[in-house]
Amino acid sequence: MKYKAKPTARLRGIFSCALALMLLFSPLSVGAKSAEPREELHVSSRILDLFLGKREAPKKTQYLCPGGTAFGMKIRQSGVTVTAITDPQAPLGKQIAVGDVILALNGEEIQGVTDLCQRLQAEKGTLSLTVLRGKEKKTVLIHPDTTAEGSRLGIEVKDTAAGIGTITYIDPETGAFGGLGHGICTPDTGEIYPMQSGTVTEVILGGVQKGVAGKPGELRGVLSHREIGTLHSNTDCGVFGTLSLQDRSLSDPLPIGTRDEVTTGPAEILSSLKNGAPARYEIRITEIDRSATDSKSFRIEVTDPTLIALTGGIVRGMSGSPIIQNGKLVGAVTHVLIANPTEGYGIFIENMLSAAQQQALPKAA
């Protein structure tokens, strides 16, 4: 039986022979000069690619410092959020709902509660409000009640939010960081809180409310007045910003692990639950959805007896706790199962980094 060479192999053989022949018959200078000047032979890398196949440069592994430290967030939103309808019979009470975000008054953006109140005092007649409900914008026309203090809408609103989460990673070169692994949502609608700006503060932890079946626990603490960074964006896959690296001790950088490198089996999380310092706790990754692009990429189960004794499992405030497997940063804790606080979800670190990159891209005009 004769062996028939494949076309690619045959081309490689011809090319190799051609190179050998050119080298063999090229005039070499041995003491004497050639009578005629010779031309140098240049072989294009494109030609090499055609014969030998395209050669891809190896991808550079990204290294990040795992977090695990609790941090505080103070967020100023875009517009104001409706928290209560004080007069359901008022014109606005029939057209607006708790959780709606009022973005603009008569076409001009609202810069917070104080701005809205001051402008209502000055405005008369019919008002135009730009309202965001979920992901849908609409225009509401109303003729508010007029009092001695000015126009009255019959609603209560707020323009700030605050909370506690856990830092997932820090870039040791730039101070860029990501945390939570999920977005900060409005309690009434579950939609992403429309953030205008935000600050990062230190947290003074005051203990843990242990979680039990049917009632998730939480980290207890107060936000310090000391600001340590800024928040730039609030997304479905986490919050992102920049930390001041002055006087801040960072953990040793770890390579990131891709979704294809995550496996079911043992892993660890880093979380600050006492003394303000991150500690390692054992978990197990039980299920993986490699196609996931959101904050529920894989299922996790807490197996560390110390953590279970301390918190009952996963509690609020632990969101963002980095997940480490086989020496790589592969993701972060994001959710707890209410029926069983020892189980929850994690997000691929790739999803967080992708969301951070999308926010950093320049917006189209």
ABEGO torsion letter per residue (X at the ends): XBBBBBAAAAAAAAAAAAAAAAAAABBBBBGBBBABBBBBBBBBAAAAAAAAEBBBBBBBBBBBBBBGBBBBBBBBBBEBBBABBABAABAAAAABBBGBBBABBGGBBBAEAAAAAAAAAABBEBBBBBBBBEABBBBBBBBBBBBAAEBBAGBBBBABBBBBBBBABBBAAAGBBBBGGBBBBBAAAGBBBBBABBBBBBBBBAEBBBBBBGBBBBBBBBBBABBAEBBABBBAAEBBBBBBABGBBBBBBBBBBBAAABBBEBBBBBBBABGGBBBBBBBBBABBBAABABABABBBBBABAAAAAAAGEBBBGABGBBBBBGGBBAEBBABBBAABAABBBBBBAAAAAAAAAAAABBBBX
